Amino acid sequence: MNILERLQQGVTTTSADETRLLAAELAAELSPDTTLALHGDMGVGKTTFVQGLAQGLGVREHVTSPTFAIYTIYRGAGRTLVHLDAYRLENESQVESLLLEEFLISPWVLAVEWPEKTGDWLPSTARHLTLSIVGADQHRITLR
């Protein structure tokens, strides 16, 4: 079973490292120019997941939450990772004013935390992942 099929069934991780490894595995399977919408409450591991994506894309920089910067761009080995944290945005027009399209030079991966704050801005092809806490030190990641 490939990573996408496993994620559709839901995968439980028991550590931040395990979450990062799962995301790195996913990064290797993503087609160019993919948008990932990361749903989940505060503290469920969305940024940890993006750290794993970065690792899988060959990003050498340390990835942190761009809550106050709103987005960060990382250059990987052959692909660019754009990490958007929409938590502080109030409406879709604020996303448009960021001019993110200017940074989405193929091949890219766009990871969006708090995608519900972006309105209809996300492409219809976006892959939606839900992250949740299911127990002590257990997180569940499901592709919907």
Secondary structure, 3 states (H helix, E strand, C coil): CCHHHHHHHCEEECCHHHHHHHHHHHHHHCCCCEEEEEECCCCCCHHHHHHHHHHHCCCCCCCCCCCCCCEEEEECCCCEEEEEEHHHCCCHHHHHHCCHHHHCCCCEEEEEECHHHHCCCCCCCCEEEEEEEEECCEEEEEEC
